[in-house]
Amino acid sequence: MNYQRVLVLAELRADAGAPLDAVRRFAPSATLVAVIAEETARLPAWLRMEVDDPAHRALDGLRALAQRLAPGVEVVVTPEFTIDALADAAKAGSIDLVVVGELRTRSLAVVAQLRKRSSLPVLFARSVAEASAPGEGARLLCLGVSARERRAVGQFLRDHATATDRAVLLTTTRLAPMDLAELREVWGLAQALELSDGSGMPPRQLFGAPSRSGHDLVVMPRFPPVILLAVRPGPSVLVLPPLRPAPLEWERAIDAPDFVDDGTGIRARIEYAAGVGRRIPIADQPVAFVREGKVVARADSRRGEVELSSGLGNSLGIFRVKRNEAEEAVVFVEAQVGVLRPGPRPIFLFDAEIAKDYLPLLRGVAWADAVGVRMRPLRSCGSLRADLRAAGLAPCVIDASAVLDEGEASDVPEWGDGVRLARVATRMRLNGFTIAAVVYRSLHPPSALGFAAIRPEDLETLSAEPAPPARRPLSLGERLAAITGHEPIAGNRVDVEMDNRTARRWLLSAIEASRRRVHLQVYMAADDDVGRSVEAALAAAAARGVAVRVLVDSLHGLHGSLGTCNPLLARLASRPGIDLRVSKPISGVPSLEDLKQRDHRKLAVIDGEAALLGGRNLSHEYYTGFDEVHLTANVPWRAVPWLEAGARVRGPAVAQLERLFLQAWTEAGGEPFDVPAPAQAGDTSARVIAHRGLRDAFTLEAYLALLDSARSHVYVVNGFPLVLEIQHALLRALRRGVRVRTLFGNLTPTHGEVAFTGPWAHARTAATSFVHSRMDPLVAAGGECYEFVVPHLACWDPALGDLRPHVHAKALSVDARVCSVGSANFDVTAAYWESELVLVIEDAAIARRIEARFDELLGGSHRVDPQDPGWRRRAEQRRWMRYWPGTLSI
């Protein structure tokens, strides 16, 4: 060991060889050695002056021994050890190690006070064995029962043990080899280090003679007077300086998952370890990260989340910074995590909450490494790691929310955990990890691209030859294909509209011109002016021999579920030549899945040659222009048109769209039909991205890929509460210097500050605040956020003023090169629950045209000013809503 300035305490009449031998053995490079000897004999003064005085002979012998240790060693005799005198001597000599021989109980208490007052290690010298070979270090037995004690041991090994020393860490906590590797890296150790749980090693064997214990030195973080007095023979004992004081009662212990380093950075989540229910993120504060005993990074946490640069090592220690603690980084470490990065061995991800009975099955996959994924922050990562250690698995637990950047809100339904697990695997695979499988516990099997999705009982079927990781870096097109499985389709003509009158004309004229068949799918249908006009067109087509198939969601179409009957749909079903089906009718008491996992797609395919898609249902507000209605303050909100978007497609992509209708049609009980292959109709490349609720999140992944590809600007038109992943992607874009422009509205349309009335108006007004709360962080971060406004039109009541309608469009454009339109909102319901359809148009000319249309809409709308006192007041009032579960969104 490399202690430099040593204070030796000995009893003059006792054998002083042991403490001096201990200095020679354990502090061979000491530059200062001071010896203080206590004269314990109570003899008359005149007798102690005699030449043959035993005290003189003991002092001469002590000096002789000390001279052999180091020339010029000072030996001082004191009548009695006192704490003040010893503390002064330690301070004057800048002592870093105190060595004591065999002491009586009284003197032992003084040494304990010296250790505490001067924060010094104390070496109790007993039997000292020589090194077994020249240059061979000491054999150390280090006791680390608690995490705090292990940190103190780590600090000692890093700062004072030599590279040739060999240490065994004795702990009652079950640690795995992976834990040991992390300890070595975080502590920055060069010594050989082994683990032991102390089984079969009673204290007398641990502290017995070196020949029995196999150790030269026992290292203890706490002062053990009972052991030192009760077990006399044995190896020397080094008691480390007092442990860092325990945190104050309000400073709760922290917990963190292992980190995933994707080569571009690390996203970490740090929480309080204790708590009931959902884990609480730590308070906003600086956090330090330790590797090799040094602080290698610092970051400010925001609601428990921090972002770090890549390449910080394979293990990191973490502590909350309260002062300049870099000098004793190991001692201050509060939690320790591993860092996963791509390697040669495949890995498989498993839901860390699977039943404990299944955990031993994971060990059977010897050719791949098992990594647990915490799907929701209800249990601490520490407790999950303990389960894995007990099952003989590597205690590696990552957090799905941190990998996906989902934020803190309880947006994501538990029913979607299988999908989220597959998304974590896909994200890691795209960043160079070889993913063999995901082992899920959800009811529905998730879609998996490039890896298997299996239940734990089917692990023996797992192939030992997983697909290689995705090549990096990926273009936007390659990324879209990798995360959704949908390739681009060339040779199309695509027109995009954001005008209700145009959309109505497209739909009615297409039905009127149909010759062979009409396939229409909607989410809702109303018996109003628009519904009846479409009904008449479909009836006329059927009368001339066109095969008409209509598919409507049973719950939201109000037909066939819970005793409902929609008059419009009932009439359609009764007309000759029209086949009407409803999807997923509900009878009895519905579950949350029954209510939320619906088919939200809107699609019309005419003669297998043309298709219309977007967000429009079959009712007045979707297909009526703002200049086609006479609005007064007394009309119901449903009479006010909405902003909507849609696309018309001709060419080969139509076949893919019709196959989606065929799948939904047959699942609803309809007879199958042939899907023709349309001829090329243009030069636009389009990608048809279909999402099945609770099976995948392909439309969400497509939106994120588009946003993360932005380098210049982004337009987002959306009227529903942003799922936090999309909000965070927009915030990341702002940090990259991307111009972010968003358009949103009011679920209950307003004129001025007054909302229109009607059924559910108050609930929709509350939901509007939820929508706006998810926009507030973008406003604060510098995004250009606009509330949609339609200036007063001549056909409205003069007193009405400007209109602020609902925005039901789901449209996105990036860098004037790629855009999308479809049925999928930017909220959690579309992301996980409902089945959706989005068309990604990879055509710069179309993207430029739609962005010009966006600019027109933004030009007449109200930009939210972050300095506006009114906005700041409203934003503060609804701040709590940002963490409202998105499952409750309308």
ChimeraX attribute file (.defattr): number of C-alpha atoms within 10 A of each C-alpha:
attribute: neighborCount
match mode: 1-to-1
recipient: residues
	/A:1	21
	/A:2	14
	/A:3	20
	/A:4	17
	/A:5	19
	/A:6	23
	/A:7	23
	/A:8	23
	/A:9	27
	/A:10	26
	/A:11	25
	/A:12	25
	/A:13	19
	/A:14	17
	/A:15	15
	/A:16	25
	/A:17	18
	/A:18	21
	/A:19	26
	/A:20	27
	/A:21	21
	/A:22	24
	/A:23	27
	/A:24	16
	/A:25	18
	/A:26	23
	/A:27	21
	/A:28	16
	/A:29	14
	/A:30	18
	/A:31	11
	/A:32	17
	/A:33	25
	/A:34	21
	/A:35	23
	/A:36	20
	/A:37	23
	/A:38	19
	/A:39	20
	/A:40	15
	/A:41	13
	/A:42	8
	/A:43	11
	/A:44	8
	/A:45	8
	/A:46	8
	/A:47	12
	/A:48	15
	/A:49	12
	/A:50	11
	/A:51	10
	/A:52	10
	/A:53	13
	/A:54	16
	/A:55	20
	/A:56	16
	/A:57	14
	/A:58	18
	/A:59	19
	/A:60	14
	/A:61	17
	/A:62	23
	/A:63	19
	/A:64	13
	/A:65	16
	/A:66	22
	/A:67	14
	/A:68	12
	/A:69	16
	/A:70	16
	/A:71	10
	/A:72	13
	/A:73	17
	/A:74	14
	/A:75	19
	/A:76	13
	/A:77	15
	/A:78	15
	/A:79	12
	/A:80	13
	/A:81	22
	/A:82	14
	/A:83	18
	/A:84	13
	/A:85	13
	/A:86	19
	/A:87	17
	/A:88	13
	/A:89	15
	/A:90	21
	/A:91	12
	/A:92	9
	/A:93	14
	/A:94	14
	/A:95	21
	/A:96	19
	/A:97	26
	/A:98	27
	/A:99	23
	/A:100	26
	/A:101	22
	/A:102	21
	/A:103	17
	/A:104	10
	/A:105	12
	/A:106	9
	/A:107	18
	/A:108	17
	/A:109	13
	/A:110	16
	/A:111	23
	/A:112	18
	/A:113	17
	/A:114	23
	/A:115	21
	/A:116	15
	/A:117	14
	/A:118	17
	/A:119	15
	/A:120	19
	/A:121	24
	/A:122	25
	/A:123	24
	/A:124	24
	/A:125	25
	/A:126	24
	/A:127	21
	/A:128	23
	/A:129	19
	/A:130	13
	/A:131	13
	/A:132	10
	/A:133	7
	/A:134	7
	/A:135	9
	/A:136	14
	/A:137	22
	/A:138	22
	/A:139	21
	/A:140	24
	/A:141	28
	/A:142	29
	/A:143	23
	/A:144	22
	/A:145	16
	/A:146	12
	/A:147	15
	/A:148	21
	/A:149	22
	/A:150	22
	/A:151	25
	/A:152	26
	/A:153	23
	/A:154	25
	/A:155	22
	/A:156	22
	/A:157	26
	/A:158	20
	/A:159	17
	/A:160	15
	/A:161	24
	/A:162	18
	/A:163	15
	/A:164	15
	/A:165	18
	/A:166	20
	/A:167	23
	/A:168	19
	/A:169	21
	/A:170	18
	/A:171	20
	/A:172	13
	/A:173	14
	/A:174	12
	/A:175	19
	/A:176	19
	/A:177	14
	/A:178	14
	/A:179	19
	/A:180	15
	/A:181	17
	/A:182	22
	/A:183	25
	/A:184	21
	/A:185	20
	/A:186	30
	/A:187	29
	/A:188	20
	/A:189	22
	/A:190	17
	/A:191	17
	/A:192	13
	/A:193	19
	/A:194	15
	/A:195	18
	/A:196	17
	/A:197	16
	/A:198	14
	/A:199	9
	/A:200	8
	/A:201	12
	/A:202	10
	/A:203	12
	/A:204	16
	/A:205	16
	/A:206	20
	/A:207	26
	/A:208	20
	/A:209	21
	/A:210	20
	/A:211	12
	/A:212	13
	/A:213	19
	/A:214	16
	/A:215	25
	/A:216	27
	/A:217	29
	/A:218	23
	/A:219	24
	/A:220	23
	/A:221	24
	/A:222	16
	/A:223	18
	/A:224	12
	/A:225	13
	/A:226	8
	/A:227	12
	/A:228	20
	/A:229	14
	/A:230	9
	/A:231	15
	/A:232	15
	/A:233	15
	/A:234	25
	/A:235	27
	/A:236	29
	/A:237	24
	/A:238	24
	/A:239	21
	/A:240	23
	/A:241	21
	/A:242	19
	/A:243	15
	/A:244	12
	/A:245	7
	/A:246	8
	/A:247	9
	/A:248	7
	/A:249	7
	/A:250	6
	/A:251	11
	/A:252	14
	/A:253	14
	/A:254	20
	/A:255	23
	/A:256	23
	/A:257	28
	/A:258	25
	/A:259	24
	/A:260	22
	/A:261	24
	/A:262	21
	/A:263	13
	/A:264	11
	/A:265	14
	/A:266	20
	/A:267	20
	/A:268	23
	/A:269	26
	/A:270	24
	/A:271	24
	/A:272	18
	/A:273	20
	/A:274	15
	/A:275	13
	/A:276	8
	/A:277	10
	/A:278	15
	/A:279	19
	/A:280	19
	/A:281	21
	/A:282	22
	/A:283	14
	/A:284	14
	/A:285	14
	/A:286	16
	/A:287	18
	/A:288	23
	/A:289	27
	/A:290	27
	/A:291	24
	/A:292	21
	/A:293	26
	/A:294	19
	/A:295	22
	/A:296	16
	/A:297	15
	/A:298	18
	/A:299	16
	/A:300	16
	/A:301	20
	/A:302	16
	/A:303	17
	/A:304	21
	/A:305	20
	/A:306	19
	/A:307	15
	/A:308	16
	/A:309	12
	/A:310	15
	/A:311	14
	/A:312	17
	/A:313	18
	/A:314	19
	/A:315	25
	/A:316	28
	/A:317	27
	/A:318	26
	/A:319	22
	/A:320	24
	/A:321	18
	/A:322	10
	/A:323	7
	/A:324	8
	/A:325	17
	/A:326	17
	/A:327	11
	/A:328	15
	/A:329	25
	/A:330	31
	/A:331	23
	/A:332	22
	/A:333	26
	/A:334	16
	/A:335	22
	/A:336	22
	/A:337	25
	/A:338	25
	/A:339	19
	/A:340	20
	/A:341	18
	/A:342	19
	/A:343	10
	/A:344	9
	/A:345	12
	/A:346	21
	/A:347	22
	/A:348	23
	/A:349	23
	/A:350	29
	/A:351	23
	/A:352	26
	/A:353	17
	/A:354	16
	/A:355	10
	/A:356	13
	/A:357	9
	/A:358	13
	/A:359	20
	/A:360	14
	/A:361	15
	/A:362	22
	/A:363	17
	/A:364	11
	/A:365	16
	/A:366	9
	/A:367	14
	/A:368	20
	/A:369	19
	/A:370	24
	/A:371	23
	/A:372	29
	/A:373	27
	/A:374	24
	/A:375	23
	/A:376	19
	/A:377	18
	/A:378	13
	/A:379	18
	/A:380	22
	/A:381	26
	/A:382	19
	/A:383	12
	/A:384	19
	/A:385	21
	/A:386	18
	/A:387	17
	/A:388	22
	/A:389	19
	/A:390	16
	/A:391	18
	/A:392	15
	/A:393	22
	/A:394	21
	/A:395	26
	/A:396	26
	/A:397	26
	/A:398	27
	/A:399	25
	/A:400	24
	/A:401	22
	/A:402	23
	/A:403	22
	/A:404	15
	/A:405	19
	/A:406	18
	/A:407	19
	/A:408	22
	/A:409	14
	/A:410	17
	/A:411	22
	/A:412	23
	/A:413	18
	/A:414	14
	/A:415	18
	/A:416	22
	/A:417	25
	/A:418	27
	/A:419	25
	/A:420	25
	/A:421	28
	/A:422	29
	/A:423	25
	/A:424	22
	/A:425	29
	/A:426	23
	/A:427	18
	/A:428	22
	/A:429	25
	/A:430	20
	/A:431	21
	/A:432	20
	/A:433	23
	/A:434	25
	/A:435	26
	/A:436	29
	/A:437	28
	/A:438	30
	/A:439	28
	/A:440	25
	/A:441	19
	/A:442	18
	/A:443	11
	/A:444	14
	/A:445	18
	/A:446	26
	/A:447	20
	/A:448	22
	/A:449	19
	/A:450	20
	/A:451	23
	/A:452	21
	/A:453	25
	/A:454	19
	/A:455	18
	/A:456	21
	/A:457	11
	/A:458	11
	/A:459	17
	/A:460	11
	/A:461	9
	/A:462	16
	/A:463	14
	/A:464	12
	/A:465	9
	/A:466	18
	/A:467	17
	/A:468	15
	/A:469	20
	/A:470	19
	/A:471	11
	/A:472	11
	/A:473	11
	/A:474	13
	/A:475	10
	/A:476	16
	/A:477	15
	/A:478	17
	/A:479	20
	/A:480	25
	/A:481	17
	/A:482	19
	/A:483	23
	/A:484	23
	/A:485	16
	/A:486	16
	/A:487	16
	/A:488	18
	/A:489	18
	/A:490	18
	/A:491	17
	/A:492	22
	/A:493	19
	/A:494	24
	/A:495	15
	/A:496	21
	/A:497	18
	/A:498	18
	/A:499	18
	/A:500	24
	/A:501	16
	/A:502	14
	/A:503	26
	/A:504	19
	/A:505	12
	/A:506	14
	/A:507	19
	/A:508	16
	/A:509	12
	/A:510	20
	/A:511	27
	/A:512	17
	/A:513	12
	/A:514	23
	/A:515	16
	/A:516	15
	/A:517	18
	/A:518	24
	/A:519	22
	/A:520	22
	/A:521	27
	/A:522	23
	/A:523	25
	/A:524	19
	/A:525	25
	/A:526	18
	/A:527	16
	/A:528	12
	/A:529	14
	/A:530	19
	/A:531	18
	/A:532	18
	/A:533	16
	/A:534	18
	/A:535	20
	/A:536	15
	/A:537	18
	/A:538	26
	/A:539	21
	/A:540	15
	/A:541	23
	/A:542	24
	/A:543	15
	/A:544	12
	/A:545	14
	/A:546	20
	/A:547	20
	/A:548	24
	/A:549	23
	/A:550	21
	/A:551	24
	/A:552	29
	/A:553	25
	/A:554	25
	/A:555	23
	/A:556	17
	/A:557	24
	/A:558	22
	/A:559	25
	/A:560	20
	/A:561	20
	/A:562	15
	/A:563	11
	/A:564	12
	/A:565	14
	/A:566	16
	/A:567	14
	/A:568	17
	/A:569	23
	/A:570	13
	/A:571	13
	/A:572	21
	/A:573	16
	/A:574	11
	/A:575	15
	/A:576	13
	/A:577	20
	/A:578	21
	/A:579	18
	/A:580	22
	/A:581	24
	/A:582	26
	/A:583	23
	/A:584	19
	/A:585	17
	/A:586	17
	/A:587	11
	/A:588	8
	/A:589	8
	/A:590	11
	/A:591	10
	/A:592	9
	/A:593	14
	/A:594	14
	/A:595	14
	/A:596	17
	/A:597	20
	/A:598	23
	/A:599	26
	/A:600	27
	/A:601	28
	/A:602	26
	/A:603	27
	/A:604	24
	/A:605	28
	/A:606	23
	/A:607	22
	/A:608	24
	/A:609	21
	/A:610	24
	/A:611	26
	/A:612	26
	/A:613	27
	/A:614	28
	/A:615	27
	/A:616	30
	/A:617	23
	/A:618	25
	/A:619	21
	/A:620	23
	/A:621	22
	/A:622	24
	/A:623	25
	/A:624	23
	/A:625	19
	/A:626	23
	/A:627	14
	/A:628	12
	/A:629	14
	/A:630	14
	/A:631	21
	/A:632	17
	/A:633	17
	/A:634	9
	/A:635	13
	/A:636	17
	/A:637	22
	/A:638	17
	/A:639	17
	/A:640	25
	/A:641	23
	/A:642	27
	/A:643	28
	/A:644	24
	/A:645	25
	/A:646	27
	/A:647	22
	/A:648	20
	/A:649	24
	/A:650	24
	/A:651	25
	/A:652	25
	/A:653	29
	/A:654	28
	/A:655	20
	/A:656	18
	/A:657	25
	/A:658	24
	/A:659	15
	/A:660	16
	/A:661	23
	/A:662	19
	/A:663	12
	/A:664	20
	/A:665	24
	/A:666	14
	/A:667	15
	/A:668	19
	/A:669	11
	/A:670	17
	/A:671	10
	/A:672	11
	/A:673	10
	/A:674	9
	/A:675	15
	/A:676	15
	/A:677	14
	/A:678	17
	/A:679	14
	/A:680	16
	/A:681	18
	/A:682	15
	/A:683	13
	/A:684	22
	/A:685	19
	/A:686	26
	/A:687	21
	/A:688	23
	/A:689	23
	/A:690	24
	/A:691	25
	/A:692	23
	/A:693	25
	/A:694	28
	/A:695	23
	/A:696	27
	/A:697	29
	/A:698	28
	/A:699	31
	/A:700	24
	/A:701	20
	/A:702	22
	/A:703	24
	/A:704	18
	/A:705	17
	/A:706	23
	/A:707	25
	/A:708	18
	/A:709	15
	/A:710	23
	/A:711	15
	/A:712	14
	/A:713	17
	/A:714	25
	/A:715	23
	/A:716	23
	/A:717	26
	/A:718	25
	/A:719	27
	/A:720	30
	/A:721	26
	/A:722	23
	/A:723	25
	/A:724	24
	/A:725	22
	/A:726	21
	/A:727	22
	/A:728	18
	/A:729	18
	/A:730	27
	/A:731	20
	/A:732	14
	/A:733	22
	/A:734	19
	/A:735	12
	/A:736	13
	/A:737	13
	/A:738	19
	/A:739	19
	/A:740	23
	/A:741	21
	/A:742	24
	/A:743	25
	/A:744	28
	/A:745	26
	/A:746	26
	/A:747	26
	/A:748	26
	/A:749	28
	/A:750	24
	/A:751	19
	/A:752	12
	/A:753	10
	/A:754	13
	/A:755	21
	/A:756	22
	/A:757	17
	/A:758	14
	/A:759	10
	/A:760	10
	/A:761	18
	/A:762	14
	/A:763	12
	/A:764	17
	/A:765	18
	/A:766	13
	/A:767	21
	/A:768	23
	/A:769	21
	/A:770	24
	/A:771	25
	/A:772	24
	/A:773	24
	/A:774	23
	/A:775	23
	/A:776	22
	/A:777	19
	/A:778	21
	/A:779	22
	/A:780	16
	/A:781	13
	/A:782	16
	/A:783	24
	/A:784	19
	/A:785	24
	/A:786	23
	/A:787	21
	/A:788	26
	/A:789	25
	/A:790	17
	/A:791	12
	/A:792	17
	/A:793	17
	/A:794	10
	/A:795	13
	/A:796	19
	/A:797	13
	/A:798	12
	/A:799	10
	/A:800	16
	/A:801	17
	/A:802	17
	/A:803	24
	/A:804	27
	/A:805	27
	/A:806	27
	/A:807	23
	/A:808	24
	/A:809	28
	/A:810	24
	/A:811	30
	/A:812	24
	/A:813	28
	/A:814	24
	/A:815	21
	/A:816	22
	/A:817	16
	/A:818	21
	/A:819	27
	/A:820	27
	/A:821	25
	/A:822	29
	/A:823	28
	/A:824	29
	/A:825	27
	/A:826	25
	/A:827	25
	/A:828	27
	/A:829	27
	/A:830	27
	/A:831	26
	/A:832	30
	/A:833	27
	/A:834	23
	/A:835	26
	/A:836	27
	/A:837	27
	/A:838	27
	/A:839	26
	/A:840	25
	/A:841	26
	/A:842	21
	/A:843	17
	/A:844	17
	/A:845	13
	/A:846	20
	/A:847	22
	/A:848	18
	/A:849	15
	/A:850	23
	/A:851	21
	/A:852	13
	/A:853	14
	/A:854	21
	/A:855	14
	/A:856	11
	/A:857	17
	/A:858	20
	/A:859	13
	/A:860	14
	/A:861	21
	/A:862	15
	/A:863	19
	/A:864	17
	/A:865	17
	/A:866	20
	/A:867	10
	/A:868	9
	/A:869	10
	/A:870	11
	/A:871	15
	/A:872	14
	/A:873	11
	/A:874	14
	/A:875	23
	/A:876	13
	/A:877	12
	/A:878	15
	/A:879	18
	/A:880	11
	/A:881	19
	/A:882	23
	/A:883	16
	/A:884	17
	/A:885	16
	/A:886	24
	/A:887	17
	/A:888	11
	/A:889	18
	/A:890	13
